Amino acid sequence: MVLIKVVDANERPSFVGLPPSITIREDVEIMSSFYNLTVSDPDRNDELTITLLDGTNTFHIHSTCETTVS
C-alpha cells in the first residue's frame, strides 16, 4: 500500500509589471487615477488585500486595483 499526501501550499501573489517607482505631478487633482495595479495569485478564489503604507493617507487603492490621490 502506498499513501500519498498532497499539501496545498499558499503561494504568494505577485505584482505584474510594477515599476520600482511612480512619479505623480504635484498639482494632480484629488481622486485622479495615477496607476492600476495588476496582481497575479496562483491560488484560485483567494481574497487579496492590498494596503498602501504612505503614512499620510494621501493615496487610496480601490477594490478594482485603481490607485487614486485621496
PyMOL Python script that loads the backbone (N, CA, C, O; Angstrom):
from pymol import cmd

cmd.read_pdbstr("""\
ATOM      1  N   MET A   1       0.843  -1.170   0.000  1.00  0.00           N
ATOM      2  CA  MET A   1       0.000   0.000   0.000  1.00  0.00           C
ATOM      3  C   MET A   1       0.896   1.243   0.000  1.00  0.00           C
ATOM      4  O   MET A   1       1.886   1.315   0.728  1.00  0.00           O
ATOM      5  N   VAL A   2       0.522   2.216  -0.835  1.00  0.00           N
ATOM      6  CA  VAL A   2       1.252   3.480  -0.920  1.00  0.00           C
ATOM      7  C   VAL A   2       0.293   4.607  -0.530  1.00  0.00           C
ATOM      8  O   VAL A   2      -0.805   4.720  -1.074  1.00  0.00           O
ATOM      9  N   LEU A   3       0.723   5.432   0.414  1.00  0.00           N
ATOM     10  CA  LEU A   3      -0.085   6.571   0.859  1.00  0.00           C
ATOM     11  C   LEU A   3       0.539   7.842   0.319  1.00  0.00           C
ATOM     12  O   LEU A   3       1.715   8.115   0.559  1.00  0.00           O
ATOM     13  N   ILE A   4      -0.245   8.619  -0.409  1.00  0.00           N
ATOM     14  CA  ILE A   4       0.243   9.879  -0.963  1.00  0.00           C
ATOM     15  C   ILE A   4      -0.558  11.009  -0.329  1.00  0.00           C
ATOM     16  O   ILE A   4      -1.788  11.015  -0.371  1.00  0.00           O
ATOM     17  N   LYS A   5       0.148  11.952   0.252  1.00  0.00           N
ATOM     18  CA  LYS A   5      -0.497  13.099   0.881  1.00  0.00           C
ATOM     19  C   LYS A   5      -0.126  14.352   0.091  1.00  0.00           C
ATOM     20  O   LYS A   5       1.053  14.656  -0.089  1.00  0.00           O
ATOM     21  N   VAL A   6      -1.150  15.078  -0.382  1.00  0.00           N
ATOM     22  CA  VAL A   6      -0.928  16.303  -1.132  1.00  0.00           C
ATOM     23  C   VAL A   6      -1.252  17.485  -0.222  1.00  0.00           C
ATOM     24  O   VAL A   6      -2.356  17.584   0.315  1.00  0.00           O
ATOM     25  N   VAL A   7      -0.285  18.374  -0.056  1.00  0.00           N
ATOM     26  CA  VAL A   7      -0.482  19.549   0.778  1.00  0.00           C
ATOM     27  C   VAL A   7      -0.570  20.767  -0.134  1.00  0.00           C
ATOM     28  O   VAL A   7       0.332  21.020  -0.933  1.00  0.00           O
ATOM     29  N   ASP A   8      -1.653  21.512  -0.010  1.00  0.00           N
ATOM     30  CA  ASP A   8      -1.840  22.716  -0.810  1.00  0.00           C
ATOM     31  C   ASP A   8      -1.167  23.881  -0.101  1.00  0.00           C
ATOM     32  O   ASP A   8      -1.637  24.343   0.939  1.00  0.00           O
ATOM     33  N   ALA A   9      -0.080  24.345  -0.661  1.00  0.00           N
ATOM     34  CA  ALA A   9       0.640  25.478  -0.079  1.00  0.00           C
ATOM     35  C   ALA A   9      -0.011  26.782  -0.531  1.00  0.00           C
ATOM     36  O   ALA A   9      -0.582  26.863  -1.619  1.00  0.00           O
ATOM     37  N   ASN A  10       0.085  27.786   0.313  1.00  0.00           N
ATOM     38  CA  ASN A  10      -0.433  29.101  -0.028  1.00  0.00           C
ATOM     39  C   ASN A  10       0.658  29.873  -0.750  1.00  0.00           C
ATOM     40  O   ASN A  10       1.573  30.413  -0.129  1.00  0.00           O
ATOM     41  N   GLU A  11       0.546  29.915  -2.087  1.00  0.00           N
ATOM     42  CA  GLU A  11       1.553  30.622  -2.872  1.00  0.00           C
ATOM     43  C   GLU A  11       1.334  32.129  -2.763  1.00  0.00           C
ATOM     44  O   GLU A  11       0.203  32.608  -2.686  1.00  0.00           O
ATOM     45  N   ARG A  12       2.426  32.846  -2.759  1.00  0.00           N
ATOM     46  CA  ARG A  12       2.397  34.307  -2.633  1.00  0.00           C
ATOM     47  C   ARG A  12       1.940  34.939  -3.943  1.00  0.00           C
ATOM     48  O   ARG A  12       2.403  34.553  -5.017  1.00  0.00           O
ATOM     49  N   PRO A  13       1.013  35.928  -3.855  1.00  0.00           N
ATOM     50  CA  PRO A  13       0.644  36.663  -5.072  1.00  0.00           C
ATOM     51  C   PRO A  13       1.801  37.540  -5.525  1.00  0.00           C
ATOM     52  O   PRO A  13       2.694  37.856  -4.740  1.00  0.00           O
ATOM     53  N   SER A  14       1.781  37.926  -6.780  1.00  0.00           N
ATOM     54  CA  SER A  14       2.850  38.785  -7.283  1.00  0.00           C
ATOM     55  C   SER A  14       2.247  39.947  -8.073  1.00  0.00           C
ATOM     56  O   SER A  14       1.206  39.809  -8.716  1.00  0.00           O
ATOM     57  N   PHE A  15       2.925  41.090  -8.007  1.00  0.00           N
ATOM     58  CA  PHE A  15       2.524  42.264  -8.774  1.00  0.00           C
ATOM     59  C   PHE A  15       3.148  42.135 -10.155  1.00  0.00           C
ATOM     60  O   PHE A  15       4.338  41.852 -10.289  1.00  0.00           O
ATOM     61  N   VAL A  16       2.328  42.348 -11.179  1.00  0.00           N
ATOM     62  CA  VAL A  16       2.772  42.191 -12.550  1.00  0.00           C
ATOM     63  C   VAL A  16       3.143  43.565 -13.112  1.00  0.00           C
ATOM     64  O   VAL A  16       2.313  44.473 -13.147  1.00  0.00           O
ATOM     65  N   GLY A  17       4.393  43.709 -13.551  1.00  0.00           N
ATOM     66  CA  GLY A  17       4.838  44.937 -14.190  1.00  0.00           C
ATOM     67  C   GLY A  17       4.943  46.137 -13.266  1.00  0.00           C
ATOM     68  O   GLY A  17       4.926  47.274 -13.739  1.00  0.00           O
ATOM     69  N   LEU A  18       5.052  45.917 -11.966  1.00  0.00           N
ATOM     70  CA  LEU A  18       5.135  47.026 -11.013  1.00  0.00           C
ATOM     71  C   LEU A  18       6.483  47.715 -11.138  1.00  0.00           C
ATOM     72  O   LEU A  18       7.522  47.089 -10.924  1.00  0.00           O
ATOM     73  N   PRO A  19       6.479  49.012 -11.487  1.00  0.00           N
ATOM     74  CA  PRO A  19       7.754  49.716 -11.619  1.00  0.00           C
ATOM     75  C   PRO A  19       8.369  49.984 -10.247  1.00  0.00           C
ATOM     76  O   PRO A  19       7.652  49.974  -9.247  1.00  0.00           O
ATOM     77  N   PRO A  20       9.679  50.224 -10.174  1.00  0.00           N
ATOM     78  CA  PRO A  20      10.321  50.490  -8.889  1.00  0.00           C
ATOM     79  C   PRO A  20       9.857  51.793  -8.252  1.00  0.00           C
ATOM     80  O   PRO A  20       9.920  51.943  -7.032  1.00  0.00           O
ATOM     81  N   SER A  21       9.389  52.742  -9.072  1.00  0.00           N
ATOM     82  CA  SER A  21       8.856  53.995  -8.526  1.00  0.00           C
ATOM     83  C   SER A  21       7.836  54.574  -9.494  1.00  0.00           C
ATOM     84  O   SER A  21       7.864  54.286 -10.691  1.00  0.00           O
ATOM     85  N   ILE A  22       6.938  55.394  -8.963  1.00  0.00           N
ATOM     86  CA  ILE A  22       5.918  56.055  -9.768  1.00  0.00           C
ATOM     87  C   ILE A  22       5.996  57.543  -9.441  1.00  0.00           C
ATOM     88  O   ILE A  22       5.996  57.921  -8.269  1.00  0.00           O
ATOM     89  N   THR A  23       6.061  58.383 -10.461  1.00  0.00           N
ATOM     90  CA  THR A  23       6.121  59.828 -10.268  1.00  0.00           C
ATOM     91  C   THR A  23       4.735  60.424 -10.528  1.00  0.00           C
ATOM     92  O   THR A  23       4.098  60.128 -11.539  1.00  0.00           O
ATOM     93  N   ILE A  24       4.281  61.271  -9.592  1.00  0.00           N
ATOM     94  CA  ILE A  24       2.980  61.919  -9.710  1.00  0.00           C
ATOM     95  C   ILE A  24       3.206  63.420  -9.651  1.00  0.00           C
ATOM     96  O   ILE A  24       3.938  63.906  -8.788  1.00  0.00           O
ATOM     97  N   ARG A  25       2.577  64.165 -10.571  1.00  0.00           N
ATOM     98  CA  ARG A  25       2.707  65.625 -10.562  1.00  0.00           C
ATOM     99  C   ARG A  25       2.181  66.201  -9.247  1.00  0.00           C
ATOM    100  O   ARG A  25       1.237  65.661  -8.670  1.00  0.00           O
ATOM    101  N   GLU A  26       2.765  67.259  -8.783  1.00  0.00           N
ATOM    102  CA  GLU A  26       2.378  67.894  -7.521  1.00  0.00           C
ATOM    103  C   GLU A  26       0.974  68.498  -7.605  1.00  0.00           C
ATOM    104  O   GLU A  26       0.268  68.551  -6.598  1.00  0.00           O
ATOM    105  N   ASP A  27       0.565  68.949  -8.777  1.00  0.00           N
ATOM    106  CA  ASP A  27      -0.731  69.615  -8.918  1.00  0.00           C
ATOM    107  C   ASP A  27      -1.849  68.683  -9.403  1.00  0.00           C
ATOM    108  O   ASP A  27      -2.853  69.146  -9.944  1.00  0.00           O
ATOM    109  N   VAL A  28      -1.674  67.382  -9.209  1.00  0.00           N
ATOM    110  CA  VAL A  28      -2.683  66.422  -9.651  1.00  0.00           C
ATOM    111  C   VAL A  28      -3.976  66.619  -8.851  1.00  0.00           C
ATOM    112  O   VAL A  28      -3.934  66.889  -7.651  1.00  0.00           O
ATOM    113  N   GLU A  29      -5.120  66.482  -9.525  1.00  0.00           N
ATOM    114  CA  GLU A  29      -6.414  66.675  -8.874  1.00  0.00           C
ATOM    115  C   GLU A  29      -6.733  65.511  -7.945  1.00  0.00           C
ATOM    116  O   GLU A  29      -6.335  64.373  -8.194  1.00  0.00           O
ATOM    117  N   ILE A  30      -7.464  65.815  -6.863  1.00  0.00           N
ATOM    118  CA  ILE A  30      -7.900  64.786  -5.916  1.00  0.00           C
ATOM    119  C   ILE A  30      -8.798  63.794  -6.649  1.00  0.00           C
ATOM    120  O   ILE A  30      -9.594  64.181  -7.504  1.00  0.00           O
ATOM    121  N   MET A  31      -8.666  62.533  -6.313  1.00  0.00           N
ATOM    122  CA  MET A  31      -9.374  61.394  -6.899  1.00  0.00           C
ATOM    123  C   MET A  31      -8.943  61.102  -8.328  1.00  0.00           C
ATOM    124  O   MET A  31      -9.617  60.349  -9.030  1.00  0.00           O
ATOM    125  N   SER A  32      -7.831  61.684  -8.773  1.00  0.00           N
ATOM    126  CA  SER A  32      -7.275  61.351 -10.077  1.00  0.00           C
ATOM    127  C   SER A  32      -6.617  59.978 -10.004  1.00  0.00           C
ATOM    128  O   SER A  32      -5.887  59.673  -9.061  1.00  0.00           O
ATOM    129  N   SER A  33      -6.879  59.177 -10.991  1.00  0.00           N
ATOM    130  CA  SER A  33      -6.247  57.869 -11.067  1.00  0.00           C
ATOM    131  C   SER A  33      -4.837  58.035 -11.619  1.00  0.00           C
ATOM    132  O   SER A  33      -4.634  58.734 -12.612  1.00  0.00           O
ATOM    133  N   PHE A  34      -3.858  57.389 -10.973  1.00  0.00           N
ATOM    134  CA  PHE A  34      -2.494  57.502 -11.476  1.00  0.00           C
ATOM    135  C   PHE A  34      -1.834  56.155 -11.710  1.00  0.00           C
ATOM    136  O   PHE A  34      -0.740  56.105 -12.274  1.00  0.00           O
ATOM    137  N   TYR A  35      -2.462  55.057 -11.295  1.00  0.00           N
ATOM    138  CA  TYR A  35      -1.865  53.748 -11.549  1.00  0.00           C
ATOM    139  C   TYR A  35      -2.912  52.660 -11.343  1.00  0.00           C
ATOM    140  O   TYR A  35      -3.740  52.758 -10.437  1.00  0.00           O
ATOM    141  N   ASN A  36      -2.880  51.624 -12.179  1.00  0.00           N
ATOM    142  CA  ASN A  36      -3.715  50.445 -11.993  1.00  0.00           C
ATOM    143  C   ASN A  36      -2.805  49.260 -11.705  1.00  0.00           C
ATOM    144  O   ASN A  36      -1.958  48.893 -12.520  1.00  0.00           O
ATOM    145  N   LEU A  37      -2.997  48.671 -10.530  1.00  0.00           N
ATOM    146  CA  LEU A  37      -2.201  47.507 -10.142  1.00  0.00           C
ATOM    147  C   LEU A  37      -2.706  46.265 -10.853  1.00  0.00           C
ATOM    148  O   LEU A  37      -3.908  46.105 -11.068  1.00  0.00           O
ATOM    149  N   THR A  38      -1.786  45.392 -11.214  1.00  0.00           N
ATOM    150  CA  THR A  38      -2.138  44.082 -11.727  1.00  0.00           C
ATOM    151  C   THR A  38      -1.488  43.058 -10.810  1.00  0.00           C
ATOM    152  O   THR A  38      -0.268  43.034 -10.646  1.00  0.00           O
ATOM    153  N   VAL A  39      -2.327  42.211 -10.212  1.00  0.00           N
ATOM    154  CA  VAL A  39      -1.839  41.226  -9.258  1.00  0.00           C
ATOM    155  C   VAL A  39      -2.204  39.839  -9.761  1.00  0.00           C
ATOM    156  O   VAL A  39      -3.323  39.605 -10.218  1.00  0.00           O
ATOM    157  N   SER A  40      -1.257  38.934  -9.673  1.00  0.00           N
ATOM    158  CA  SER A  40      -1.481  37.552 -10.078  1.00  0.00           C
ATOM    159  C   SER A  40      -1.334  36.659  -8.849  1.00  0.00           C
ATOM    160  O   SER A  40      -0.342  36.745  -8.125  1.00  0.00           O
ATOM    161  N   ASP A  41      -2.333  35.797  -8.619  1.00  0.00           N
ATOM    162  CA  ASP A  41      -2.285  34.880  -7.478  1.00  0.00           C
ATOM    163  C   ASP A  41      -2.524  33.462  -7.975  1.00  0.00           C
ATOM    164  O   ASP A  41      -3.584  33.169  -8.528  1.00  0.00           O
ATOM    165  N   PRO A  42      -1.542  32.576  -7.782  1.00  0.00           N
ATOM    166  CA  PRO A  42      -1.706  31.194  -8.238  1.00  0.00           C
ATOM    167  C   PRO A  42      -2.816  30.438  -7.508  1.00  0.00           C
ATOM    168  O   PRO A  42      -3.337  29.446  -8.019  1.00  0.00           O
ATOM    169  N   ASP A  43      -3.176  30.912  -6.306  1.00  0.00           N
ATOM    170  CA  ASP A  43      -4.259  30.263  -5.549  1.00  0.00           C
ATOM    171  C   ASP A  43      -5.594  30.835  -6.000  1.00  0.00           C
ATOM    172  O   ASP A  43      -5.895  32.005  -5.763  1.00  0.00           O
ATOM    173  N   ARG A  44      -6.376  30.008  -6.643  1.00  0.00           N
ATOM    174  CA  ARG A  44      -7.680  30.457  -7.131  1.00  0.00           C
ATOM    175  C   ARG A  44      -8.616  30.731  -5.963  1.00  0.00           C
ATOM    176  O   ARG A  44      -8.537  30.096  -4.911  1.00  0.00           O
ATOM    177  N   ASN A  45      -9.499  31.691  -6.180  1.00  0.00           N
ATOM    178  CA  ASN A  45     -10.547  32.048  -5.217  1.00  0.00           C
ATOM    179  C   ASN A  45     -10.021  32.615  -3.908  1.00  0.00           C
ATOM    180  O   ASN A  45     -10.775  32.712  -2.940  1.00  0.00           O
ATOM    181  N   ASP A  46      -8.761  32.988  -3.851  1.00  0.00           N
ATOM    182  CA  ASP A  46      -8.244  33.658  -2.656  1.00  0.00           C
ATOM    183  C   ASP A  46      -8.643  35.126  -2.705  1.00  0.00           C
ATOM    184  O   ASP A  46      -8.694  35.732  -3.776  1.00  0.00           O
ATOM    185  N   GLU A  47      -8.922  35.683  -1.545  1.00  0.00           N
ATOM    186  CA  GLU A  47      -9.223  37.113  -1.465  1.00  0.00           C
ATOM    187  C   GLU A  47      -7.926  37.854  -1.203  1.00  0.00           C
ATOM    188  O   GLU A  47      -7.187  37.517  -0.278  1.00  0.00           O
ATOM    189  N   LEU A  48      -7.649  38.869  -2.020  1.00  0.00           N
ATOM    190  CA  LEU A  48      -6.433  39.656  -1.863  1.00  0.00           C
ATOM    191  C   LEU A  48      -6.737  40.943  -1.116  1.00  0.00           C
ATOM    192  O   LEU A  48      -7.743  41.600  -1.383  1.00  0.00           O
ATOM    193  N   THR A  49      -5.875  41.301  -0.189  1.00  0.00           N
ATOM    194  CA  THR A  49      -5.959  42.580   0.498  1.00  0.00           C
ATOM    195  C   THR A  49      -4.658  43.310   0.246  1.00  0.00           C
ATOM    196  O   THR A  49      -3.580  42.807   0.562  1.00  0.00           O
ATOM    197  N   ILE A  50      -4.761  44.500  -0.324  1.00  0.00           N
ATOM    198  CA  ILE A  50      -3.578  45.296  -0.634  1.00  0.00           C
ATOM    199  C   ILE A  50      -3.644  46.557   0.215  1.00  0.00           C
ATOM    200  O   ILE A  50      -4.655  47.259   0.223  1.00  0.00           O
ATOM    201  N   THR A  51      -2.570  46.836   0.921  1.00  0.00           N
ATOM    202  CA  THR A  51      -2.507  48.023   1.764  1.00  0.00           C
ATOM    203  C   THR A  51      -1.350  48.888   1.311  1.00  0.00           C
ATOM    204  O   THR A  51      -0.229  48.409   1.138  1.00  0.00           O
ATOM    205  N   LEU A  52      -1.629  50.158   1.122  1.00  0.00           N
ATOM    206  CA  LEU A  52      -0.603  51.115   0.732  1.00  0.00           C
ATOM    207  C   LEU A  52      -0.185  51.878   1.976  1.00  0.00           C
ATOM    208  O   LEU A  52      -1.005  52.557   2.595  1.00  0.00           O
ATOM    209  N   LEU A  53       1.076  51.772   2.346  1.00  0.00           N
ATOM    210  CA  LEU A  53       1.579  52.437   3.545  1.00  0.00           C
ATOM    211  C   LEU A  53       2.349  53.686   3.138  1.00  0.00           C
ATOM    212  O   LEU A  53       3.530  53.612   2.799  1.00  0.00           O
ATOM    213  N   ASP A  54       1.675  54.832   3.174  1.00  0.00           N
ATOM    214  CA  ASP A  54       2.354  56.081   2.832  1.00  0.00           C
ATOM    215  C   ASP A  54       2.459  57.012   4.034  1.00  0.00           C
ATOM    216  O   ASP A  54       3.132  58.040   3.953  1.00  0.00           O
ATOM    217  N   GLY A  55       1.807  56.674   5.153  1.00  0.00           N
ATOM    218  CA  GLY A  55       1.918  57.453   6.377  1.00  0.00           C
ATOM    219  C   GLY A  55       1.107  58.729   6.393  1.00  0.00           C
ATOM    220  O   GLY A  55       1.046  59.399   7.424  1.00  0.00           O
ATOM    221  N   THR A  56       0.477  59.089   5.274  1.00  0.00           N
ATOM    222  CA  THR A  56      -0.260  60.352   5.221  1.00  0.00           C
ATOM    223  C   THR A  56      -1.691  60.185   4.719  1.00  0.00           C
ATOM    224  O   THR A  56      -2.443  61.159   4.683  1.00  0.00           O
ATOM    225  N   ASN A  57      -2.077  58.993   4.338  1.00  0.00           N
ATOM    226  CA  ASN A  57      -3.388  58.732   3.733  1.00  0.00           C
ATOM    227  C   ASN A  57      -3.613  59.576   2.472  1.00  0.00           C
ATOM    228  O   ASN A  57      -4.739  59.971   2.169  1.00  0.00           O
ATOM    229  N   THR A  58      -2.545  59.839   1.761  1.00  0.00           N
ATOM    230  CA  THR A  58      -2.613  60.640   0.536  1.00  0.00           C
ATOM    231  C   THR A  58      -3.156  59.835  -0.640  1.00  0.00           C
ATOM    232  O   THR A  58      -3.758  60.401  -1.552  1.00  0.00           O
ATOM    233  N   PHE A  59      -2.950  58.531  -0.627  1.00  0.00           N
ATOM    234  CA  PHE A  59      -3.333  57.681  -1.750  1.00  0.00           C
ATOM    235  C   PHE A  59      -4.328  56.628  -1.294  1.00  0.00           C
ATOM    236  O   PHE A  59      -4.399  56.290  -0.112  1.00  0.00           O
ATOM    237  N   HIS A  60      -5.095  56.114  -2.249  1.00  0.00           N
ATOM    238  CA  HIS A  60      -6.104  55.107  -1.940  1.00  0.00           C
ATOM    239  C   HIS A  60      -6.088  54.043  -3.041  1.00  0.00           C
ATOM    240  O   HIS A  60      -6.051  54.368  -4.228  1.00  0.00           O
ATOM    241  N   ILE A  61      -6.117  52.780  -2.639  1.00  0.00           N
ATOM    242  CA  ILE A  61      -6.227  51.677  -3.602  1.00  0.00           C
ATOM    243  C   ILE A  61      -7.653  51.143  -3.531  1.00  0.00           C
ATOM    244  O   ILE A  61      -8.090  50.691  -2.473  1.00  0.00           O
ATOM    245  N   HIS A  62      -8.378  51.191  -4.634  1.00  0.00           N
ATOM    246  CA  HIS A  62      -9.746  50.732  -4.695  1.00  0.00           C
ATOM    247  C   HIS A  62      -9.787  49.213  -4.913  1.00  0.00           C
ATOM    248  O   HIS A  62      -8.778  48.601  -5.264  1.00  0.00           O
ATOM    249  N   SER A  63     -10.936  48.630  -4.705  1.00  0.00           N
ATOM    250  CA  SER A  63     -11.080  47.180  -4.864  1.00  0.00           C
ATOM    251  C   SER A  63     -10.804  46.735  -6.308  1.00  0.00           C
ATOM    252  O   SER A  63     -10.536  45.558  -6.551  1.00  0.00           O
ATOM    253  N   THR A  64     -10.869  47.660  -7.255  1.00  0.00           N
ATOM    254  CA  THR A  64     -10.571  47.357  -8.657  1.00  0.00           C
ATOM    255  C   THR A  64      -9.080  47.443  -8.955  1.00  0.00           C
ATOM    256  O   THR A  64      -8.662  47.226 -10.092  1.00  0.00           O
ATOM    257  N   CYS A  65      -8.258  47.766  -7.920  1.00  0.00           N
ATOM    258  CA  CYS A  65      -6.817  47.963  -8.015  1.00  0.00           C
ATOM    259  C   CYS A  65      -6.454  49.305  -8.653  1.00  0.00           C
ATOM    260  O   CYS A  65      -5.286  49.549  -8.957  1.00  0.00           O
ATOM    261  N   GLU A  66      -7.447  50.175  -8.856  1.00  0.00           N
ATOM    262  CA  GLU A  66      -7.159  51.529  -9.314  1.00  0.00           C
ATOM    263  C   GLU A  66      -6.615  52.314  -8.119  1.00  0.00           C
ATOM    264  O   GLU A  66      -7.170  52.246  -7.022  1.00  0.00           O
ATOM    265  N   THR A  67      -5.543  53.049  -8.332  1.00  0.00           N
ATOM    266  CA  THR A  67      -4.916  53.830  -7.270  1.00  0.00           C
ATOM    267  C   THR A  67      -5.152  55.308  -7.554  1.00  0.00           C
ATOM    268  O   THR A  67      -4.869  55.797  -8.648  1.00  0.00           O
ATOM    269  N   THR A  68      -5.680  56.018  -6.542  1.00  0.00           N
ATOM    270  CA  THR A  68      -6.010  57.433  -6.727  1.00  0.00           C
ATOM    271  C   THR A  68      -5.410  58.278  -5.625  1.00  0.00           C
ATOM    272  O   THR A  68      -4.995  57.770  -4.583  1.00  0.00           O
ATOM    273  N   VAL A  69      -5.369  59.591  -5.875  1.00  0.00           N
ATOM    274  CA  VAL A  69      -4.960  60.568  -4.876  1.00  0.00           C
ATOM    275  C   VAL A  69      -6.169  60.870  -4.028  1.00  0.00           C
ATOM    276  O   VAL A  69      -7.230  61.203  -4.557  1.00  0.00           O
ATOM    277  N   SER A  70      -6.027  60.758  -2.700  1.00  0.00           N
ATOM    278  CA  SER A  70      -7.166  60.997  -1.787  1.00  0.00           C
ATOM    279  C   SER A  70      -7.460  62.464  -1.633  1.00  0.00           C
ATOM    280  O   SER A  70      -8.380  62.837  -0.905  1.00  0.00           O
TER     281      SER A  70
END
""", "prot")
cmd.dss("prot")
cmd.show_as("cartoon", "prot")
cmd.util.cbc("prot")
cmd.orient("prot")
